[in-house]
Amino acid sequence: MKRLLATVVVLLTILSTVSAQWDFDQKYATELVKAGSLAPDFKMKTSKGKTLSLKQYRGKYVVLDFWASWCPDCRKDIPNVVHMYTKFHPQGVEFIGISMDTDAEAWKKAIAKYGLAYPQVSELVKFHDTKIAALYGVKWIPSMVLIDPKGKVVLSTVLSYKMERTLTELMAKEHPSTVCGTAESVTFAGSKGKLAAVIQKPEMAAGEKVPMAVIMHGFGGDKDADFLRLIADSLQHHGIASIRFDFNGHGESEGRFEDMTVPNEIEDAKKVYAYVTALPYVDVSRIALIGHSQGGVVSAMTAGELGSPRIAAVVLLAPAAVLRDDAIRGNTMGATYNPLDPPDSVPLFGGHNLGAAYIRSAFTLPVYETAARYTGPAAIIHGTGDRLVPYTYGERFHELWKGSEWDELEYFDHGFNQNQYRVAELTTTFLRRTFGQK
């Protein structure tokens, strides 16, 4: 298992390095006011003709959103900003939209069209002639600046996901919440020996039954990945139980990684399903499957094999249906081989071996054909910055499952490292809505 962990660390290091190359702040935010500096005060006219000053917000967190109605990137980003306002304003965060518009009517129409409920100000002069742009070093829009209650800059960025991630972490400190319920480690039989799992349960009244989510990690991963924990915690907070488990040959579960295949991971998933349906507090009519990467493929195919109504909802996180194409090309995680005559094992980086059974089964794996049998509610979440599994593989599941929810996260990589809180929120919101949870 230590070798497997080393493999995962190497992979995540590679992905982090690639993601860093796509950090647009390194190109477009270089002249924005720096974190730790005192935010310059200003007075500007609102869209309603009133005078607004930054100083009047002292004592609160404030987000300055630099935008313009004529800016395509700004218009595309507005839903993210509105989402943040809706989420964080009730927690005491103020938002101020600072427009680079010159046409007052176009500006006001955009405010109404997009439902911008927070104060909007503008000098109504050309972008590069505005005093506010010079004051804050704004050379690109959209740009955002977060200011703390003492008036100091916390973050300057052109990426809204960074702002949301920072606000989520700050508000968690400002308004700490306790996740009510319990967590316990369990083991039970899987396809290649015992499976290790963690069950998280919300607080329940005597005799109450709750929904259950089965959470599955990806190739080379394990149940303790940070964002899988975030999902489990979020679900528990909203009254949904979950079970995170290690597939055979992974983490704390028994079996050899070399013997792992997608079909025997599907058998593991079915063993987990059988285990949770026997638990007295589980509402067997509300069981969901959540899978990341290869775990997403396993979730989709397991849902297809078990069908509705046994599976009431599915959430796929960057589903790695590319694994079949990789096997056909003879290239898995950078390791090459002859797919028509694979060796008994293929060395992977980190000292682990991929078995021939994995390659042979992946070569003809009926991913979409099997998944198509599932007809229940589904959500697919994928990042456009995913270079391990291009987001088009997620799109195909969305097209396959008519009526499914599709969340395309711009710039997000395979591990959703840009803002894992958003993935947990999207997953939880979908399941709460599907299961009728508050």
SEGU-572229 format. One line per field, with one value per residue (C-alpha): x, y, z; residue number from 1; residue in one letter. Coordinates in nm, 4 decimals. Last residue first. Layout:
east <- X | ...
north <- Y | ...
up <- Z | ...
i <- NUM | ...
aa <- A | ...
This chain:
east <- -3.3612 | -3.3708 | -3.6165 | -3.4053 | -3.3374 | -3.3026 | -3.0745 | -2.8802 | -2.8220 | -2.7321 | -2.4884 | -2.3025 | -2.2872 | -2.1655 | -1.8994 | -1.7781 | -1.7691 | -1.5676 | -1.3060 | -1.2108 | -0.9204 | -0.8097 | -1.1001 | -0.8930 | -0.9098 | -0.8501 | -1.0935 | -1.0428 | -1.4188 | -1.6411 | -1.9016 | -2.1968 | -2.4378 | -2.7622 | -2.9235 | -3.2492 | -3.1495 | -2.8709 | -2.6588 | -2.6003 | -2.4836 | -2.2701 | -2.1141 | -2.0450 | -1.8385 | -1.6135 | -1.5966 | -1.4414 | -1.1038 | -0.9797 | -0.6169 | -0.6073 | -0.8936 | -0.8967 | -1.2576 | -1.3645 | -1.6339 | -1.9473 | -2.2154 | -2.5506 | -2.8006 | -3.1672 | -3.2836 | -3.2732 | -2.9786 | -2.9610 | -2.7424 | -2.4575 | -2.4063 | -2.3770 | -2.1747 | -1.8995 | -1.9015 | -1.5385 | -1.3698 | -1.0099 | -1.0709 | -1.1105 | -0.7883 | -0.5913 | -0.7073 | -0.6460 | -0.2900 | -0.2166 | -0.0913 | 0.2134 | 0.3195 | 0.6641 | 0.5711 | 0.5452 | 0.3639 | 0.5196 | 0.3022 | 0.2094 | 0.1388 | 0.2378 | -0.0313 | -0.0817 | -0.3291 | -0.2792 | 0.0982 | 0.2294 | 0.2947 | 0.2942 | 0.1986 | -0.1002 | -0.2286 | -0.1042 | -0.1786 | -0.4021 | -0.6904 | -0.6240 | -0.6239 | -0.9479 | -1.1061 | -0.9714 | -1.1142 | -1.4406 | -1.2786 | -1.5787 | -1.4786 | -1.7116 | -2.0213 | -2.3209 | -2.5902 | -2.9384 | -3.2095 | -3.0222 | -3.2493 | -3.5253 | -3.3682 | -3.0942 | -2.8565 | -2.6506 | -2.6765 | -2.6119 | -2.3072 | -2.1901 | -2.2228 | -2.0678 | -1.7764 | -1.7107 | -1.7212 | -1.4872 | -1.2470 | -1.2597 | -1.4682 | -1.7828 | -2.1002 | -2.3739 | -2.7024 | -2.9445 | -3.2888 | -3.5414 | -3.3261 | -3.3806 | -3.0870 | -3.1317 | -3.1556 | -2.8379 | -2.8989 | -2.9132 | -2.5699 | -2.3977 | -2.5656 | -2.4613 | -2.1064 | -2.0929 | -2.2277 | -1.9505 | -1.6883 | -1.8342 | -1.8054 | -1.4437 | -1.4074 | -1.5309 | -1.3023 | -0.9988 | -0.7651 | -0.5334 | -0.2140 | -0.3403 | -0.3329 | -0.6136 | -0.7227 | -0.8575 | -0.6640 | -0.5811 | -0.6204 | -0.5831 | -0.9586 | -1.1496 | -1.1232 | -1.4526 | -1.6488 | -1.9978 | -2.2454 | -2.5448 | -2.7578 | -2.9050 | -2.7695 | -2.4567 | -2.3860 | -2.3912 | -2.1451 | -1.9119 | -1.9179 | -1.8536 | -1.5649 | -1.4204 | -1.4328 | -1.2629 | -0.9750 | -0.9055 | -0.9555 | -1.1395 | -0.8410 | -0.6789 | -0.4814 | -0.7622 | -1.0538 | -1.2510 | -1.6072 | -1.8694 | -2.1875 | -2.4559 | -2.7275 | -3.0660 | -3.2043 | -3.4352 | -3.5649 | -3.6473 | -3.5237 | -3.4371 | -3.1268 | -2.8095 | -2.6258 | -2.4275 | -2.0778 | -1.9603 | -1.5911 | -1.4789 | -1.2200 | -1.2967 | -1.2096 | -1.0897 | -1.0795 | -1.4441 | -1.5399 | -1.6220 | -1.6762 | -1.4849 | -1.6058 | -1.4737 | -1.7211 | -1.8326 | -2.1083 | -2.3592 | -2.3660 | -2.1191 | -2.0311 | -2.0272 | -1.7625 | -1.8832 | -1.5748 | -1.3402 | -1.5725 | -1.6355 | -1.2678 | -1.2397 | -1.5468 | -1.4417 | -1.1019 | -1.2524 | -1.5083 | -1.2445 | -1.0166 | -1.3076 | -1.3725 | -1.0373 | -0.9013 | -0.7490 | -0.6611 | -0.6889 | -0.6822 | -0.6448 | -0.6546 | -0.9421 | -0.9631 | -1.2773 | -1.0939 | -1.0840 | -1.1292 | -1.0424 | -1.1909 | -1.1025 | -1.3252 | -1.1711 | -0.8061 | -0.5628 | -0.6873 | -0.4074 | -0.6383 | -0.6018 | -0.5462 | -0.8658 | -1.0529 | -0.9406 | -1.0935 | -0.9184 | -0.8191 | -1.1790 | -1.3376 | -1.5633 | -1.8913 | -1.7328 | -1.9213 | -2.0916 | -2.3170 | -2.4515 | -2.5571 | -2.8781 | -2.7396 | -3.0380 | -2.8582 | -3.0973 | -3.1495 | -2.7792 | -2.7243 | -2.9958 | -2.8366 | -2.4966 | -2.6407 | -2.8308 | -2.5270 | -2.3055 | -1.9402 | -1.9122 | -1.6093 | -1.8337 | -1.7449 | -1.9817 | -1.9670 | -2.0219 | -2.0561 | -1.9820 | -2.1871 | -2.2793 | -2.6063 | -2.3854 | -2.1849 | -2.4043 | -2.6236 | -2.3252 | -2.1103 | -2.3748 | -2.4176 | -2.0421 | -2.0432 | -2.3461 | -2.1669 | -1.8581 | -1.9849 | -2.0939 | -1.7505 | -1.5734 | -1.7899 | -1.7134 | -1.9656 | -2.1637 | -1.8478 | -1.6639 | -1.4598 | -1.6060 | -1.4936 | -1.5594 | -1.5930 | -1.5416 | -1.6890 | -1.5671 | -1.5138 | -1.7948 | -1.8515 | -1.4837 | -1.5396 | -1.7505 | -2.0851 | -2.2547 | -2.6124 | -2.7266 | -2.9199 | -2.6503 | -2.4120 | -2.1781 | -1.8227 | -1.6078 | -1.2774 | -1.0485 | -0.7342 | -0.7139 | -0.4293 | -0.1710 | -0.1593 | -0.2493 | -0.1272 | -0.3260 | -0.3592 | -0.0560 | 0.0287 | -0.3334 | -0.3423 | -0.0517 | 0.0283 | -0.3353 | -0.4221 | -0.3100 | -0.2812 | 0.0823 | -0.0118 | -0.2587 | 0.0209 | 0.2367 | -0.0570 | -0.1304 | 0.2308 | 0.2392 | -0.0947 | 0.0465 | 0.3645 | 0.1629 | -0.0732 | 0.2140 | 0.3764 | 0.0478 | 0.0444 | 0.3976 | 0.2956 | 0.0000
north <- 1.9979 | 1.6530 | 1.5669 | 1.2796 | 1.4265 | 1.7839 | 1.6791 | 1.4572 | 1.7408 | 1.9932 | 1.7501 | 1.6796 | 2.0465 | 2.1473 | 1.8755 | 1.9758 | 2.3420 | 2.2604 | 2.0947 | 2.4335 | 2.4496 | 2.1010 | 1.9401 | 1.6184 | 1.5926 | 1.9640 | 2.2574 | 2.5355 | 2.5871 | 2.3542 | 2.1887 | 2.0762 | 1.8564 | 1.7355 | 1.4300 | 1.4636 | 1.2078 | 0.9822 | 0.9093 | 1.2769 | 1.3443 | 1.0302 | 1.1598 | 1.4968 | 1.3276 | 1.1752 | 1.5172 | 1.6514 | 1.5084 | 1.2454 | 1.3023 | 1.6526 | 1.7869 | 2.1653 | 2.1661 | 2.0172 | 1.7528 | 1.7018 | 1.4583 | 1.4395 | 1.1557 | 1.0796 | 0.7304 | 0.5427 | 0.3058 | 0.0621 | 0.3065 | 0.2451 | -0.1027 | 0.0150 | 0.3175 | 0.1180 | -0.2036 | -0.2946 | -0.4539 | -0.3390 | -0.2735 | -0.6484 | -0.7370 | -0.4529 | -0.5252 | -0.8983 | -0.8231 | -0.6741 | -0.3220 | -0.3138 | -0.0688 | 0.0801 | 0.4499 | 0.4754 | 0.1796 | -0.1541 | -0.3663 | -0.7181 | -1.0509 | -0.8996 | -0.7702 | -0.9350 | -0.7243 | -0.4243 | -0.4247 | -0.2132 | 0.1447 | 0.2979 | 0.6665 | 0.6230 | 0.3477 | 0.3346 | 0.0444 | 0.2489 | 0.0046 | 0.0131 | 0.3942 | 0.3989 | 0.1750 | 0.3893 | 0.7034 | 0.6171 | 0.7972 | 0.9709 | 1.3244 | 1.3054 | 1.0959 | 1.1341 | 0.8649 | 0.8559 | 0.6083 | 0.2814 | -0.0085 | 0.1742 | 0.1690 | -0.0522 | -0.2951 | -0.3529 | 0.0013 | 0.1541 | -0.0726 | 0.0475 | 0.4156 | 0.3729 | 0.1663 | 0.4273 | 0.6994 | 0.4974 | 0.5080 | 0.8883 | 0.9723 | 0.7826 | 0.8614 | 0.5973 | 0.6838 | 0.4801 | 0.6213 | 0.3357 | 0.1269 | 0.3777 | 0.2812 | 0.2696 | -0.1101 | -0.1840 | -0.4713 | -0.2374 | -0.1104 | -0.4497 | -0.5510 | -0.2207 | -0.2667 | -0.6142 | -0.4680 | -0.2082 | -0.4791 | -0.6722 | -0.3551 | -0.3368 | -0.6934 | -0.5812 | -0.2731 | -0.4893 | -0.5326 | -0.8343 | -0.6258 | -0.4081 | -0.7159 | -0.8010 | -0.6738 | -0.3288 | -0.0669 | 0.1576 | -0.0189 | -0.3799 | -0.4361 | -0.1065 | 0.1138 | 0.2272 | 0.5423 | 0.4851 | 0.7678 | 0.8790 | 1.1744 | 1.4174 | 1.7450 | 1.7640 | 1.4000 | 1.4845 | 1.7694 | 1.5531 | 1.2736 | 1.5180 | 1.6798 | 1.3362 | 1.2524 | 1.5882 | 1.5055 | 1.1549 | 0.9098 | 0.6386 | 0.5559 | 0.6366 | 0.4291 | 0.4364 | 0.6373 | 0.6531 | 0.5317 | 0.6870 | 0.4898 | 0.7382 | 0.6340 | 0.7999 | 0.7920 | 0.5700 | 0.6758 | 0.4066 | 0.6122 | 0.9626 | 1.0084 | 1.2156 | 1.1835 | 0.8708 | 0.8375 | 0.4891 | 0.4263 | 0.1273 | -0.1489 | -0.4315 | -0.7894 | -1.0305 | -1.0197 | -0.9594 | -0.7984 | -0.9326 | -0.6898 | -0.4328 | -0.1367 | 0.1972 | 0.4219 | 0.7819 | 0.9441 | 1.2263 | 1.6023 | 1.7968 | 2.0965 | 2.4367 | 2.7056 | 3.0522 | 3.2722 | 2.9806 | 2.8138 | 3.1624 | 3.2025 | 2.8603 | 2.9105 | 3.2667 | 3.1468 | 2.8702 | 3.1086 | 3.3683 | 3.1105 | 2.9781 | 3.3334 | 3.3546 | 3.7008 | 3.7283 | 3.9548 | 3.8032 | 3.9139 | 4.2897 | 4.4844 | 4.7037 | 4.5799 | 4.3763 | 4.1912 | 4.2878 | 4.0445 | 4.1668 | 4.0324 | 4.0689 | 4.0114 | 4.1970 | 4.2679 | 4.5509 | 4.6318 | 4.7835 | 4.8797 | 5.2584 | 5.2632 | 5.0646 | 5.2887 | 5.6098 | 5.4985 | 5.5914 | 5.2342 | 5.1135 | 5.4015 | 5.6280 | 5.5548 | 5.5998 | 5.2928 | 5.1478 | 4.8490 | 4.7507 | 4.3826 | 4.2446 | 4.1675 | 4.0008 | 3.9156 | 4.1064 | 4.3931 | 4.4680 | 4.4147 | 4.6693 | 4.9174 | 4.8891 | 4.9124 | 5.2255 | 5.3876 | 5.3369 | 5.3799 | 5.0481 | 4.9557 | 4.8366 | 4.7926 | 4.5434 | 4.5601 | 4.2501 | 4.2345 | 3.9205 | 3.8794 | 3.5101 | 3.5850 | 3.7481 | 3.4279 | 3.1863 | 3.4206 | 3.6471 | 3.3491 | 3.2151 | 3.5637 | 3.5743 | 3.2310 | 3.3196 | 3.6414 | 3.4618 | 3.4170 | 3.7810 | 3.8871 | 3.6753 | 3.8318 | 4.1937 | 4.4504 | 4.4500 | 4.5317 | 4.3766 | 4.4399 | 4.2556 | 4.3976 | 4.1483 | 4.2915 | 4.1275 | 4.3484 | 4.5914 | 4.8761 | 4.8803 | 5.2588 | 5.3057 | 5.1619 | 5.4610 | 5.4709 | 5.7860 | 5.7435 | 5.7769 | 5.4499 | 5.2795 | 5.3722 | 5.6701 | 5.6220 | 5.7009 | 5.5239 | 5.3875 | 5.2010 | 4.8493 | 4.8314 | 4.5775 | 4.2213 | 4.0604 | 4.2729 | 4.5203 | 4.3914 | 4.4386 | 4.0705 | 3.9604 | 3.8781 | 3.6453 | 3.4648 | 3.5078 | 3.2950 | 2.9802 | 2.7365 | 2.6432 | 2.5774 | 2.3137 | 2.1250 | 2.1245 | 2.0129 | 1.7259 | 1.6060 | 1.6277 | 1.4436 | 1.1600 | 1.1344 | 1.1325 | 0.8655 | 0.6382 | 0.6882 | 0.5884 | 0.2723 | 0.1898 | 0.2380 | 0.0000
up <- 0.3762 | 0.2163 | -0.0633 | -0.1944 | -0.5402 | -0.4117 | -0.1278 | -0.3698 | -0.6178 | -0.3479 | -0.1873 | -0.5093 | -0.6084 | -0.2615 | -0.2458 | -0.5925 | -0.4911 | -0.1786 | -0.4007 | -0.5429 | -0.7905 | -0.6891 | -0.8741 | -0.8873 | -1.2665 | -1.3207 | -1.3006 | -1.5584 | -1.6122 | -1.4144 | -1.6369 | -1.4274 | -1.6256 | -1.4659 | -1.6233 | -1.8188 | -2.0781 | -1.9547 | -2.2629 | -2.3454 | -1.9898 | -1.9987 | -2.3227 | -2.1629 | -1.8940 | -2.1590 | -2.3284 | -2.0069 | -2.1036 | -1.8549 | -1.7513 | -1.8984 | -1.6874 | -1.7362 | -1.8599 | -1.5273 | -1.4863 | -1.2766 | -1.3952 | -1.2177 | -1.2387 | -1.1709 | -1.2756 | -1.6062 | -1.5677 | -1.8585 | -2.0507 | -1.8033 | -1.9486 | -2.3100 | -2.2003 | -2.0334 | -2.2366 | -2.1479 | -2.4490 | -2.3967 | -2.0244 | -1.9577 | -2.1379 | -1.9788 | -1.6233 | -1.6670 | -1.7823 | -1.4406 | -1.3736 | -1.1494 | -0.8783 | -0.8184 | -0.8104 | -1.1878 | -1.3401 | -1.4306 | -1.6645 | -1.5595 | -1.7228 | -2.0579 | -2.2959 | -2.6351 | -2.8318 | -2.6018 | -2.6624 | -2.3743 | -2.2679 | -1.9191 | -1.9205 | -1.6896 | -1.9181 | -2.2783 | -2.5125 | -2.7422 | -2.6863 | -2.3113 | -2.3078 | -2.5082 | -2.2442 | -1.9607 | -2.1267 | -1.9512 | -1.6578 | -1.4967 | -1.3871 | -1.0855 | -1.1587 | -0.9282 | -0.9409 | -0.7886 | -0.6787 | -0.7323 | -0.6468 | -0.8368 | -1.0885 | -1.2259 | -1.0548 | -1.3710 | -1.5049 | -1.1634 | -1.1322 | -1.4747 | -1.3833 | -1.0382 | -1.1730 | -1.4420 | -1.1765 | -0.9563 | -1.2499 | -1.2137 | -0.9055 | -0.8112 | -0.6196 | -0.6033 | -0.4373 | -0.2246 | -0.1492 | -0.1727 | 0.0619 | 0.3435 | 0.5631 | 0.9435 | 0.9727 | 0.7730 | 0.5293 | 0.2296 | 0.3311 | 0.2998 | -0.0274 | -0.1859 | -0.0573 | -0.2106 | -0.5367 | -0.5362 | -0.4838 | -0.7793 | -0.9871 | -0.8716 | -0.9996 | -1.3424 | -1.3439 | -1.2791 | -0.9797 | -0.9713 | -0.9886 | -0.7041 | -0.4853 | -0.2457 | 0.0955 | 0.1700 | 0.3657 | 0.0695 | -0.2625 | -0.3790 | -0.3674 | -0.3659 | -0.0579 | 0.0912 | 0.1654 | 0.3074 | 0.3392 | 0.5437 | 0.4353 | 0.6913 | 0.5577 | 0.7743 | 0.6871 | 0.3174 | 0.3683 | 0.5747 | 0.3146 | 0.0305 | 0.2164 | 0.2935 | -0.0782 | -0.1421 | 0.0899 | -0.0397 | 0.2477 | 0.0545 | -0.1625 | -0.4949 | -0.7456 | -1.0012 | -0.8594 | -0.5357 | -0.4767 | -0.2446 | -0.1657 | -0.0568 | 0.1904 | 0.2491 | 0.6056 | 0.8095 | 1.1509 | 1.4076 | 1.6996 | 1.5816 | 1.3749 | 1.3948 | 1.0665 | 0.9822 | 0.8404 | 0.7442 | 0.6788 | 0.4750 | 0.4482 | 0.2059 | 0.2914 | 0.0274 | -0.3513 | -0.4508 | -0.1212 | 0.2253 | 0.5116 | 0.7133 | 0.9186 | 1.0433 | 1.2215 | 1.1950 | 1.3991 | 1.3811 | 1.4017 | 1.1908 | 1.4050 | 1.2424 | 1.2640 | 1.1597 | 1.1228 | 1.0591 | 0.8070 | 0.6668 | 0.5870 | 0.4212 | 0.2041 | 0.1205 | -0.0002 | -0.2149 | -0.3639 | -0.4450 | -0.6015 | -0.8100 | -0.9340 | -1.1095 | -1.1955 | -0.8490 | -0.5574 | -0.2104 | 0.1540 | 0.1057 | 0.4300 | 0.5440 | 0.9007 | 0.8240 | 0.5430 | 0.1751 | -0.1143 | -0.4637 | -0.7871 | -1.1551 | -1.4588 | -1.6221 | -1.6886 | -1.6144 | -1.2635 | -1.0561 | -0.7697 | -0.7830 | -1.1595 | -1.2170 | -0.9702 | -1.1424 | -1.4696 | -1.7957 | -1.8821 | -1.8624 | -2.0545 | -1.8484 | -1.6700 | -1.3246 | -1.2077 | -0.9003 | -0.8359 | -0.4927 | -0.4495 | -0.5992 | -0.9442 | -1.1119 | -1.4350 | -1.6623 | -1.4176 | -1.3716 | -1.7455 | -1.8274 | -1.5866 | -1.7561 | -2.1072 | -2.0011 | -1.8389 | -2.1446 | -2.0411 | -1.8593 | -1.6486 | -1.3673 | -1.0010 | -0.8369 | -0.4584 | -0.2443 | 0.1347 | 0.3372 | 0.6555 | 0.6492 | 0.4659 | 0.1991 | 0.1575 | -0.0377 | -0.2410 | -0.3117 | -0.4096 | -0.6486 | -0.7973 | -0.8594 | -1.0218 | -1.2365 | -1.3452 | -1.4799 | -1.8368 | -1.8451 | -1.7243 | -1.9859 | -2.2584 | -2.1443 | -2.2739 | -1.9444 | -1.7540 | -1.4570 | -1.1428 | -0.8438 | -0.5084 | -0.2294 | 0.1209 | 0.4604 | 0.7273 | 0.9939 | 0.7469 | 0.4924 | 0.5104 | 0.4220 | 0.0733 | -0.0177 | -0.1979 | -0.3262 | -0.4476 | -0.8078 | -0.8346 | -1.0438 | -0.7634 | -0.7670 | -0.6445 | -0.3419 | -0.2916 | -0.0197 | -0.1177 | 0.0329 | 0.2844 | 0.1706 | 0.3037 | -0.0292 | -0.3179 | -0.5241 | -0.8825 | -1.1063 | -1.1638 | -1.1980 | -1.5707 | -1.6392 | -1.3158 | -1.2145 | -1.5175 | -1.3367 | -1.6276 | -1.5624 | -1.1989 | -1.3161 | -1.4970 | -1.1831 | -0.9699 | -1.2102 | -1.1979 | -0.8185 | -0.7994 | -1.0087 | -0.7986 | -0.4754 | -0.6149 | -0.7084 | -0.3678 | -0.2039 | -0.4152 | -0.3029 | 0.0605 | 0.0000
i <- 438 | 437 | 436 | 435 | 434 | 433 | 432 | 431 | 430 | 429 | 428 | 427 | 426 | 425 | 424 | 423 | 422 | 421 | 420 | 419 | 418 | 417 | 416 | 415 | 414 | 413 | 412 | 411 | 410 | 409 | 408 | 407 | 406 | 405 | 404 | 403 | 402 | 401 | 400 | 399 | 398 | 397 | 396 | 395 | 394 | 393 | 392 | 391 | 390 | 389 | 388 | 387 | 386 | 385 | 384 | 383 | 382 | 381 | 380 | 379 | 378 | 377 | 376 | 375 | 374 | 373 | 372 | 371 | 370 | 369 | 368 | 367 | 366 | 365 | 364 | 363 | 362 | 361 | 360 | 359 | 358 | 357 | 356 | 355 | 354 | 353 | 352 | 351 | 350 | 349 | 348 | 347 | 346 | 345 | 344 | 343 | 342 | 341 | 340 | 339 | 338 | 337 | 336 | 335 | 334 | 333 | 332 | 331 | 330 | 329 | 328 | 327 | 326 | 325 | 324 | 323 | 322 | 321 | 320 | 319 | 318 | 317 | 316 | 315 | 314 | 313 | 312 | 311 | 310 | 309 | 308 | 307 | 306 | 305 | 304 | 303 | 302 | 301 | 300 | 299 | 298 | 297 | 296 | 295 | 294 | 293 | 292 | 291 | 290 | 289 | 288 | 287 | 286 | 285 | 284 | 283 | 282 | 281 | 280 | 279 | 278 | 277 | 276 | 275 | 274 | 273 | 272 | 271 | 270 | 269 | 268 | 267 | 266 | 265 | 264 | 263 | 262 | 261 | 260 | 259 | 258 | 257 | 256 | 255 | 254 | 253 | 252 | 251 | 250 | 249 | 248 | 247 | 246 | 245 | 244 | 243 | 242 | 241 | 240 | 239 | 238 | 237 | 236 | 235 | 234 | 233 | 232 | 231 | 230 | 229 | 228 | 227 | 226 | 225 | 224 | 223 | 222 | 221 | 220 | 219 | 218 | 217 | 216 | 215 | 214 | 213 | 212 | 211 | 210 | 209 | 208 | 207 | 206 | 205 | 204 | 203 | 202 | 201 | 200 | 199 | 198 | 197 | 196 | 195 | 194 | 193 | 192 | 191 | 190 | 189 | 188 | 187 | 186 | 185 | 184 | 183 | 182 | 181 | 180 | 179 | 178 | 177 | 176 | 175 | 174 | 173 | 172 | 171 | 170 | 169 | 168 | 167 | 166 | 165 | 164 | 163 | 162 | 161 | 160 | 159 | 158 | 157 | 156 | 155 | 154 | 153 | 152 | 151 | 150 | 149 | 148 | 147 | 146 | 145 | 144 | 143 | 142 | 141 | 140 | 139 | 138 | 137 | 136 | 135 | 134 | 133 | 132 | 131 | 130 | 129 | 128 | 127 | 126 | 125 | 124 | 123 | 122 | 121 | 120 | 119 | 118 | 117 | 116 | 115 | 114 | 113 | 112 | 111 | 110 | 109 | 108 | 107 | 106 | 105 | 104 | 103 | 102 | 101 | 100 | 99 | 98 | 97 | 96 | 95 | 94 | 93 | 92 | 91 | 90 | 89 | 88 | 87 | 86 | 85 | 84 | 83 | 82 | 81 | 80 | 79 | 78 | 77 | 76 | 75 | 74 | 73 | 72 | 71 | 70 | 69 | 68 | 67 | 66 | 65 | 64 | 63 | 62 | 61 | 60 | 59 | 58 | 57 | 56 | 55 | 54 | 53 | 52 | 51 | 50 | 49 | 48 | 47 | 46 | 45 | 44 | 43 | 42 | 41 | 40 | 39 | 38 | 37 | 36 | 35 | 34 | 33 | 32 | 31 | 30 | 29 | 28 | 27 | 26 | 25 | 24 | 23 | 22 | 21 | 20 | 19 | 18 | 17 | 16 | 15 | 14 | 13 | 12 | 11 | 10 | 9 | 8 | 7 | 6 | 5 | 4 | 3 | 2 | 1
aa <- K | Q | G | F | T | R | R | L | F | T | T | T | L | E | A | V | R | Y | Q | N | Q | N | F | G | H | D | F | Y | E | L | E | D | W | E | S | G | K | W | L | E | H | F | R | E | G | Y | T | Y | P | V | L | R | D | G | T | G | H | I | I | A | A | P | G | T | Y | R | A | A | T | E | Y | V | P | L | T | F | A | S | R | I | Y | A | A | G | L | N | H | G | G | F | L | P | V | S | D | P | P | D | L | P | N | Y | T | A | G | M | T | N | G | R | I | A | D | D | R | L | V | A | A | P | A | L | L | V | V | A | A | I | R | P | S | G | L | E | G | A | T | M | A | S | V | V | G | G | Q | S | H | G | I | L | A | I | R | S | V | D | V | Y | P | L | A | T | V | Y | A | Y | V | K | K | A | D | E | I | E | N | P | V | T | M | D | E | F | R | G | E | S | E | G | H | G | N | F | D | F | R | I | S | A | I | G | H | H | Q | L | S | D | A | I | L | R | L | F | D | A | D | K | D | G | G | F | G | H | M | I | V | A | M | P | V | K | E | G | A | A | M | E | P | K | Q | I | V | A | A | L | K | G | K | S | G | A | F | T | V | S | E | A | T | G | C | V | T | S | P | H | E | K | A | M | L | E | T | L | T | R | E | M | K | Y | S | L | V | T | S | L | V | V | K | G | K | P | D | I | L | V | M | S | P | I | W | K | V | G | Y | L | A | A | I | K | T | D | H | F | K | V | L | E | S | V | Q | P | Y | A | L | G | Y | K | A | I | A | K | K | W | A | E | A | D | T | D | M | S | I | G | I | F | E | V | G | Q | P | H | F | K | T | Y | M | H | V | V | N | P | I | D | K | R | C | D | P | C | W | S | A | W | F | D | L | V | V | Y | K | G | R | Y | Q | K | L | S | L | T | K | G | K | S | T | K | M | K | F | D | P | A | L | S | G | A | K | V | L | E | T | A | Y | K | Q | D | F | D | W | Q | A | S | V | T | S | L | I | T | L | L | V | V | V | T | A | L | L | R | K | M
